[in-house]
Amino acid sequence: MIYDVIIIGTGPAGLAAGIYAQRAELNTLLIEKNAISGGQIINTYEVDNYPGLPGISGFELAEKFRSHCDGLGATVVTGEVANFEVTDTNKKVTLDNGEVYEAKAIIIATGAAYRKLGVQGELQLSGMGVSYCATCDGAFFRNKTTVVVGGGDVAVEDAIFLARLCKKVYVVHRRHEFRAAKSLCNRLLNMENVEVIWDSVVDQIEGSDLVEAIQITNRETKEQRRIETDGVFIAVGNVPNSEIYKEAVAVDESGYIIAQEDCETNVPGVYAAGDVRTKSLRQIITAAADGANAITAVERYLNHM
């Protein structure tokens, strides 16, 4: 069978594309490598900026997206893409289990992964006090001391979440002001058990079997400091999940697939939606909008084949 469109990834972008594809009566297949749909939002404790659903948990929002898609009769298979091939007419996707699927158009909606600090002790202590998801692992650090590294929305949200559980939360940020939304910053800075350490970077994470401390350096004064902590939550951005597609489509210097608002790449019939593509704002609502735009572009492409 040759599908009209294959959607790779079932985060907000992929599921929105699936909903729009089903409504457009396109012969559609969605591919998800994980057991649960939703992408990174399933790890978000609270989503307060998705219109009409203030305060919803990321997991619940992901469930709503998926149930909407399923309710329209979408076909979803589980597997990780091992090979991606573009021919003159169709596109082939091979999964790690050997299954091969073919379509006239492809939407890459694979999202992004957590960026690593790349410091000594990070990999060795991952899962033993080093975490990239406060809502996943925060409960293990109740009444303990934790450190959050970063200064964007996710880092500030993580620190607020942890401050509700932990006796002390340090926030280490390499700049002198946060990049997060002002409302979030104000909430964080008003929490009594939070200490922000500005202009500083983590040099090392210490510990044998579990995290014991971090070593940091102030970028301005060069002063070094050791902070004892039970956990380190790293929130310094994301890396696009685009590695397998780099030979087929154009990417920028950071690895994001180059695509504009219509989600079209430099390859006819191949589209990129959500956090994996070049864009100025990566939010749930913009990812969902990408899914809608991508299907509109796919319909236009199919009509001219």
Order of alpha helices (4+ residues) and beta strands (2+ residues): beta-alpha-beta-alpha-beta-beta-beta-beta-beta-beta-alpha-beta-alpha-beta-alpha-beta-beta-beta-beta-beta-beta-beta-alpha
